[in-house]
Amino acid sequence: MEEFQGCPSEELEKPFSYCQALTELLEEHPSLRQQMDQFKQTAMQIKQNGKGNMNLESLYQQMRRFKVDIDLHSAKEEDGLFEMMVSHIGREGGPIAVMEEEHRLAKDHLGSFFKKYSRNVSEGLAIELAQHVLIVYQTLTDHFMKEEQILFPMAEQMLSTKEKEMLMQQFQLLSK
């Protein structure tokens, strides 16, 4: 796991409670993780047992559903939380740069999966598709942990009440 540059390597003390916007982001993680666990299992089956048309089609459907959910979650972070945090801690070389790089990596591999997918792929391409999915899984598993252990506690401490309210308003607009 990549450490945040310029941040303490120990966990920040987690607040007793989070503002509404950060709570919303946190509460999205369990359902995203559940989807991730499902697509990881399917991808592992493809890597271990061969493509199997049912497995590949199942993986495609899982990834389609996941993409809708992760795109909204990512937009809340990128357009809302990250931008607010930049005004406090900057972008370069710190936690926001790491978060944005992980978003980019996950999006790149999701994009590669969808670009290369078809119902009639070779065994080798099926395994490559599964590998893209497994990279998404690993990247976002690490990413969520960093958010929960470092970024969200930091945001709760740094953002003003007004900023937290503005963040929630942004989330509501994005969810429409």
N, C-alpha and C positions, 0 to 999 in steps of 0.2 A: 504494500500500500504506500502511496506517495504521501509524504508529510506535507503539511502546509508550510511553505517557506515564510519565515518571519513571524510564525505563530508558536505559542508554547506547544510542546509535544504532548503534554498531559492534557487530560480533558479539562475544559472549563467547567466551573461549577454550574450545574444545570439549575435553572430557575425553578422555583416551586410551581409556577404556572407560566404559560406563554400567552401572548396577546392572541387575538382572534385569528389574525392572518397566519402567524407561525403555527398556531394550533391546526389550522386548516391544512397547511403543507404537511405537518407531521401526521395528521390523520389520513392523508392520502397514501402514505408509505406502506401500511400493511396490505392494502388491496393491490398496490403495484407489486409489492414483494410476492404476494400470492400468485399473481399472473407470471411473474418472473420465474418462480419455482416451477410452475407448470411448463413454461416454454423451455426451461433448462432441461427438465426431465425428457421432454420430447426430443430436443436437440441431442441429448446424450444417447437416446435410443437410436437415433439416426446414425450417429457416429459409431456406435457399437454394433448395430445389427444391419446396417445398410439403409438405403433410403425408404423403402416401403412407401408406396403411394399414399396410404392412409396416414402414415406418420408425417410425411411432408405436407400434405394438405392440412392436417391438423396443426402443424407448426405455422403454416401460413395464416390460418384463421386466428390462432393465438396471437400472432404478431400484429395482425390488423387491428384486433381489439386493443392490444397493448399500446400501439402507436397513438390511437385516439387519446387514451388516458395520459400517456407520458407527454404528449405534445402540449396538453393543457397545463399539466403540472410544470413542465419546463418553461412555458410562457410566463407563468406566475413568478417563477424564480428569475428568469432572465430579464423580463420587462419590468418587474417590480422589485423584488428583494435585492437582487444583485446590484441594480442601479442605485438603490438607496444606500446600500452598504458601501459602494464606491465613494460616495460623498464623505464617508467617515474614515475609510481605510485605504482608499485608492484601489486601482485595478491591477497594476503590474506587480508580479512577483509575490503576491499574497494569496489569501484564500479565494478571492474572487477569480483570479487568473486560473487557479486549479479547478474550481467549479466549472468555469466556462470551457476549459479544455476537456474536462470529462463529459460535459454535454455534447461538445463537438464530436468527440470520439464515439459516443453512443449513437448520435445521429448519423454519423458517417457509416457505421456498421449496420444500422437499421436501413439506411438508404441503399447500401450495397445488397443487403438481403432482398429487398423489394425489387431492385433493378435486375438482379440475376435470377430471381425466382421464375419458374414456369412449371407447369404440371408434369412435363416430360423432360426431366433433367437427368444427366448421367449420374452414376454413383459418386463420382468424384465431385461434381458440382453440388450434389445433395450434402455431402460432407462439408464442403466449403460454406454452404448456406448455414449449416448447423454451427460451424465455427464462428460465423458472424454473430449469430444469436448468443453463443456462449460468451463472446467478448462483451456484448451488450449487458448480459447478466453480470459478469464480473465487474465491469466498469460501474454499473449502477448500484450494485451491492456495496462496493467500497464508497461510492459517492454518497449514498444515503447515510452510511455510518458517519462519514465526515460531517455531513450536515447536522445530524442529530447530536454528535459529540462536540462539535466546534462551532459551525456557522450559526445554527439557530440559537444556542446560548449567547454567542457573541452579539447577534442581532437583537435579542431581547434586552441585553444590557445597553447597547449603543443607541438604538433607535428611540426617538422621543415618542411620546404619546400621540402627538399629531402625525408623525411619520407612520406609526403603526396603523392609525385610522386611515390615512391616505393609501397605505398598502392594501388594506382590506377593500377599500373602494375600487382600487385597480383590479383586484381579484374578482370582484363582483361584475365588473365590466367585461373581463375576459371570459367569464363563465356564461355570459348571455349568448 
